[in-house]
Amino acid sequence: MALVRALLLIGVGHPLLYRMLIGRMYYAAHHLGRRLLIEIGVLPDEWRQNVHRRVLEELERHYVSTGRMSREALDALSELRTLRIAVDYELSWRPRLSHVHRALELLELFANEGFRILGVS
């Protein structure tokens, strides 16, 4: 997240860079979600289909429905996924700096809660 903030502070901006940043932020959150599942014995590496959607579903089942994770954190991961799909597949869509800022907010929300659950400061 420090690199993202640094790039934003110095004003480096181009839609291609924004696409890359948004994608990397999503994957950072996605892999944290996978780690949370591995902690409770759910093994995403064994899934063959719909891994990204399934991570959301399993986090809902094992963390949100049990009160260990807030709905807002899961929604943040879901919204990040939507942004990642847009930057990867909607080539006519031009991401803006505001989208990068939003992705960073979402990543921080999800990561803070994920790290809290894992006991990582």
N, C-alpha and C positions, 0 to 999 in steps of 0.2 A: 504494500500500500504506500510505502514511502516513495517508491519510484513513480507511481501514479501521481502522488501529490507534487513531487518535484517537477514533473512534466507539466502539470497544470499551472504551477506557480510561475514557471518561466515562459508560459504562453505558447509552448510548442503545440501546434494544432493543425491537423489535417484529417479529413474524414477517414482516410486509410488508417492513420494512427488511432483514431477514435474506435474504429472497428476492432483493431487488435487489442486495445486496452479493455474494452467491454468484454470481449471474448475471454481474455485472460482472467478478468475478475470473476466472470461466471465460473470458469473451470476451477479457480481457487476455492470458491464456495462449494461447488459440486463435489470436489475431492474431500473437503471437510465433512460434507454430509455423508459421503461414503465411509469416512473414518468413524463417524459417530455410529453408523450401522455396524461396522466391524467390531466396535467396542462391546456391542450386545450380542454378538454371534451371528449377525446377518451378513452374508458374504456376497456383496455385489459383483465380485470378480467371476462368480459362477453364473451370473445371468447372461443370457444370450440376446435378449430383445428388450427394447424400450427401457434401457438402463436409466436414462435421465428422468423419465416419468416415474419409473419404479422407485428411484431414490426418494423422490417427493412423497410417493404413496407410503413407503416404509417409514420415513421420518414421521409422517402423519400418524401412522399406526402405533409406532413404538415410542415416540417422544411427545407429539402434540396431544394425542388423545389421553396420555398418561399424566399430562401436566408438567413434563420435564422440559418442554420447549414451548415457547409462545407461538401462537398463530401468526403473529407479526413476523417472526423470524422465518417461519416456513414460507409465508407470503413473499418475503424478501427474496428467498432463493427462487421461488416460482417466477417472480417478476424479472429477476436477473436472467433466468432461462429464456423468457420471452424476448428480452433485449438481445441475448446471444443469438437466438434464431433469426431475429431481424438483421443483425449485422452479418451473419453468415449466409443467409439465403435471399434476402430482399435487397438485391444489388442496386435498385433504383432509389432506395431509402438512403438519405444522407444523414448520418448521425451528427449531432452537434455536441459542443462542449457540455451543454446542459445534460445530455444523455450520459456522458462520462461521469459527471458529478453525481447524477442519480444512481448510476451503477456503483459508484464508490460508497454512497450512503447505504445502499442495499447490502453490499459486501460487508461493510462494517457492522451493520445490524446483525446479519447472520453469523459472521465470524465471532463477534463478541459473545453471542449466546452459545455458539458451538464450543468456543474455548472455555466458557464458564462450565458447561456440562462436562467437558473433558478434564477440568481442573487445571487448565493452563492459563497462566497470566498473560 
